[in-house]
């Protein structure tokens, strides 16, 4: 792994391949290891960068008063320090919110956005009572041992057809979460609402979801597609929230199809 410093925070990341830059932003309770299937495959076509977000993996924990804007600015600083040119930015779940926060303040930087299992922030896509339920759930989990709550998450992330080895690998990555880092990210992200950002997006945008995602369901996907001008919505059949892990071949094929289509324009 490589390291850069951004606003006093050490950010660790993985890099593989050669070609146009593609930046991968993981979800909550995860780190860059979740992208193993993409780093191994997509490096044939792209220079793939997968960061550990502040508070995750090998990166430093942000301060408790870290905001969503701080998180978007941290991504912008990471891109300046580590990634050449105009990157394609791909965010999954929480990572999609970081991508939208980043785009709000830095719209000229990305060449495209790829939003996977995405929300317009929890508050922008979910009923208020569901936002508060999720917030309270994660807040309570941060004081619990990982083996107590991760088994509760897994059925909401994968379908029953998922490869048990992939589920187990994800479980092990999630178990390495930083309690302090996750608390800061939760406070920065949990009540975010990016509905005002969506109609301003002026770069090519792919929305990629599993048809069986119970966390960001098809209704959320269709609303994101409706609000982002010219966006492309692709649904991967019979796959849950962790589409990149549960169906890496189909996922990588859709990413390639979208990005190669841009270069052919």
N, C-alpha and C positions, 0 to 999 in steps of 0.2 A: 504494500500500500504506500501511497505518497501522501504528503502533508503540505498544506498551505496555512497561512495565518490570515484571518479575516476579522477585522475589528476586535483584535485581542483574543479571538477564539481559534484554537487549533482545529482545523478541519481535515479529516482523513478521507481518502478516496481511492478508488480502483480505476485503472485505465488499461484499455486493451484495444489493439487493432490500429488500422490506418484508414483514413477517408474522412468524409464530412463529420463534424463533431455531433455526437448524440449524448445528451446528459440525462441520466436516470435518477429520479427522486422517489425514494421508497416511502412506505406508509408507516403508520404508528406501530410501536413495539418492534420495529424492524431496523435493519441497517443494510449496507451495500451488499452483503452476502445474499440477500434475497434475489438478486439479479444474476445469479450464477448462470442460469440458462440463457440469458441474454448476452452476458459478457463473453461466454464461450462461442456463441453462434453469430451474433451480429457484428463481432469484430472483423469478420470477413469483408464487411461492406462499409463500416464506420469506425471512427475513433470513439469508443464508448467510454464515458466517464460515469461512474456511480459513486455519489458521495455518501458519507455518513452524515446525516443532518446534525446540526448542533444538538447535543443531548443524546446522541445515539452512537452505537458502535465505538470506534476509536476517537471520535470527536469530543471536544470539551463540552461540558454542560453550560448552557447559557445562564445568565442571572435570572432569578425568579420573576423579575418584572419585564422579561423579554416579551415583545409584542409581535403581532402578526407582521407589521411593517418591518420590524427588526429582522424577522425571519426572511422576508422577501429581499431585504437589503443584503443579508448574509449570503443568499444565493447569488445575487448580483456581484458581490465581492468575490465569491468563489469563482464565478465565471471569468471575471477579469484576471484573476491570479493564475488560474489553471487551464482554462479552455480557450483555444484560439478561434478567432472568427465569430460568425453568427451561428450559434448552436441550435440544433433541434432539441427542444426541452420536453421530456416525457415524465409525467408525474402520475403515480398510482395512489389512489385513495387520499390519505393526508398529503402525499406528495403533489397531487393535483391542486390542492388548496394552496400549497406553497408556490406552485407555478403561477396560479392566478394572482396571488399577492405580489409576486415578482413582476408579472406583466402589468399590473396596475401602475407601478412606478417606473418601469423600464420597458415600455412597449417596443422600442426600436431594437432591442437586443436579440430576441429569439428569431430564428428563421421560420420556425413553426412550433406549434404546441400539439402534444399528443397527451390527451387526458384520459386516464384509465380508471375505471371503477370510480368515477369522479362525482363530486358534489360541487354546487356553487357555495361551498362552505356548508357545514351542517345546518346553520340557521337559514341559509339560502335555498335549501332543498328539502328540509325535513320539517314536520310539524313541531311547534315549540315544545310540546310535552315529550317528544322523542329526543330532541336536543338535550333537554334537561335530564332525561333518563340516561342517555349515553354519558353525559358529563359526570353525573353522580356515580355511574358504574365504574368509569375509569379512575375517578378520584379515589374511590374505595379500594380499587385494586392495587393502587400504588403502595399501600401499606400491607399487602398480602404477599406470601411467597408465590413465585411464578407458577409452581405446579398446582396451586389451588385454583387459579382463574384461567390459565391458558386453555385447558380442556373445554372451558365454556365458550371460548372464542372460536375454536376450530370449526365447529359445525356451521358457523355464520360466515366463514371464509372460504370453505371448500364444499363441493357437492359430495354425496356419498360415493361417487364413482372415482374420486381423486386417488391417485397413486399413494398408498400409505407411506412410502418412503419420502415423497414430496411433503406430505403433511407433517411427518416427523421432523424433517429438516427445518421446516418453517417453525415448528414448535420450539426446537432448540435455539433458533435465532431469536425468537421472541423472549425466551427465558433469560437472555443476556441484556434485557432492557436496563436503562439507568433510571431508578426511581426519581431522582431529582431532575434529570433531563426531561423525562416524560411529563412530570408535573409542570415544568416551564412550558413545554410544547402544548400541553392541554390548555393551559391558561391563555396561551397566545392564539390558539386555533379554534377552541370548542364553539365559540359563539360567532365565528366569522360568517359573513354574508357577502358573497361576490356577485350577486345578481346585477349590480350596477356595472361590473367589469365586463360581463359576457357580451353585451351588444357593442362594446368598443373594440373587441378583438378583430384585428385587421390582418392577421397572418393565417396561413392555412392551418386548419385545426382538425385533428382526428379525435373522435370520441370512441373509445373502445371498451366494451362491457361484455360480461358473461350473461347469457340469457337467464341463468338461474341465480344471479346475485341477489341475496336477500338484504344486504346492507345498503347498496345503492341500486335499487331495482329499476326495471325498464321504464317506469314512469319518470324517474329522475333523469335517466338517459335521454328520453324523448324531450323533456323540458330543456335540458342543456342544449340539445341539438336545435331546438326551436329558437333559443335566445342567442346563440352564437352564429353570426352571419356566415353563410357558406360552409358551415362545418359539415364534416362527413361522419356519420354514425355507423359503426360496425358492431354487430352482436355476434359473439362466438357461442355457438350452440352448446348447451348442456354443461356450462362452466360457471363457477361461482365468482366470488369477489376477487380472489387471488388468481386472476386469469393468466398472468405471466408465469406463475408457478404451476398451476393445474394443467394448462395446455400450452406449453412453451413453443411447440412447433407452429401451432395455429397463430398464436400471439405474434411470434417473430415474423411469420409470413405476412400478417397484416401490417406490421410496422414497415417492413421492407416495401410492400406494395405501395403504401402511402408515400414514403420518402422517395422511392425511385420514381413515382409518378410526378413528384414536384421537380425533380431534376430533369425530367423529360419535357417540362413545359417550355 
